[in-house]
């Protein structure tokens, strides 16, 4: 005998549960916004950022790691950009802005292919092959 079970959704109230290519593109757009925030801090002519929060003193910095750590990011995909910045800082101690910008550029290129109809699995296969060739 088959029993019908109700669908159980383990998401907070009000959580967006979108799927498919439009959601992937939305996630990429969120990551690009984070990259745009730190983009101008890169290099010898990197610009300072003023970060103000209600619960702490204003901070002026041109260090990408500091900027990323002070941002209050709620978007899950954009939070990954902060996570890779922190991982880079923990492992190497430098290159936090560069790793965010590199990831954003890879995502930007991926977005173009996705918009042209390339399946995400094919894109991932290409990235894995490129990684294999690079190593």
Rosetta blueprint (number, residue, H / E / L):
1 X L
2 X L
3 X L
4 X L
5 X L
6 X L
7 X L
8 X L
9 X L
10 X L
11 X L
12 X L
13 X L
14 X L
15 X L
16 X L
17 X L
18 X L
19 X L
20 X L
21 X H
22 X H
23 X H
24 X H
25 X H
26 X H
27 X H
28 X H
29 X H
30 X H
31 X H
32 X H
33 X H
34 X H
35 X H
36 X H
37 X H
38 X H
39 X H
40 X L
41 X L
42 X L
43 X L
44 X L
45 X L
46 X L
47 X L
48 X L
49 X E
50 X E
51 X E
52 X E
53 X E
54 X L
55 X L
56 X E
57 X E
58 X E
59 X E
60 X E
61 X E
62 X L
63 X L
64 X H
65 X H
66 X H
67 X H
68 X H
69 X H
70 X H
71 X L
72 X L
73 X L
74 X L
75 X L
76 X H
77 X H
78 X H
79 X H
80 X H
81 X H
82 X H
83 X H
84 X H
85 X H
86 X H
87 X H
88 X H
89 X H
90 X H
91 X H
92 X L
93 X L
94 X L
95 X L
96 X H
97 X H
98 X H
99 X H
100 X H
101 X H
102 X H
103 X H
104 X H
105 X H
106 X H
107 X H
108 X H
109 X H
110 X H
111 X H
112 X H
113 X H
114 X H
115 X H
116 X L
117 X L
118 X L
119 X L
120 X H
121 X H
122 X H
123 X H
124 X H
125 X H
126 X H
127 X H
128 X H
129 X H
130 X H
131 X H
132 X H
133 X H
134 X H
135 X L
